[in-house]
Amino acid sequence: MTDSGQIYSCNSTAEAFLRLTDGNRSLGATADAVCEEFDVTREQLLSDLEELLTYLQSEGVIDNIDANA
């Protein structure tokens, strides 16, 4: 839940991404780890994760993260 009271839910891929995002891994390294858990191409996953990051940042759910780091 955010300060606004908004509740967010996520699918298993987004859950894995959030679980594996630790502030030390790059987006690419996190995508690699998620790819090990799911049958998805790295390219598609990176595209989806970049979109998810943009959305979560715009909603104030997570701090700004440099997707290129």
N, C-alpha and C positions, 0 to 999 in steps of 0.2 A: 504494500500500500504506500502511496506517496503522500506528501503533505496535503495534497488536495483531496485526499480520501479516495482517489481513483484506485481501483484494483485491476491488476494486469494478470493475464494468464498467458502461458506460452506452450508451444508444442515441444516434443521431446528434443528436437534439434536445437531450438532456442535455449532450452533448459541446459543442454550439454554445453553450448557456447557460454552461457552465463556461469556455469559451474567451472569451466576451464579458463575463463578470463581471470587472470590473477594479478595483472599489472606488470608482470615480468615478461610474458610471452607477447610476441608481435601478433597482429591479426592473422598473418600467414601461418605462424606456428600453431595458433589456436585452431585455425581451419584444418590444419593437418591432423591435429588431435581429434577433432570432431569427425573428420573423414574416416578415421579408424573405427568409429562407432557406427557409422551409417553408410548406406549404399548411395553415395552421391558424388558427383564429380567435384573436384576442388574448385574449378572455375565457377560452377553454379553455386556452390556453397559460399565462396568469397563474395559473389554478387549479392546473395541473399543476406549474408552477414553485414555487408556494408549498408544495405537498405535497413536492416534491423538496427544497427548502430545509429544511423541518422535519425530514425524514428524515436528510439529510446532517449537520445540526447535532446531532441526537440521537445519531448514530453517532460524532460527533467528527471527521468528515472535514473540515468547514469550520468556521470561527469563526462565532459568532452574527452574523447579518446582519439588519438591520431591513428586513423585506419592504415596509414602507410608505415607506421613504426614497426 
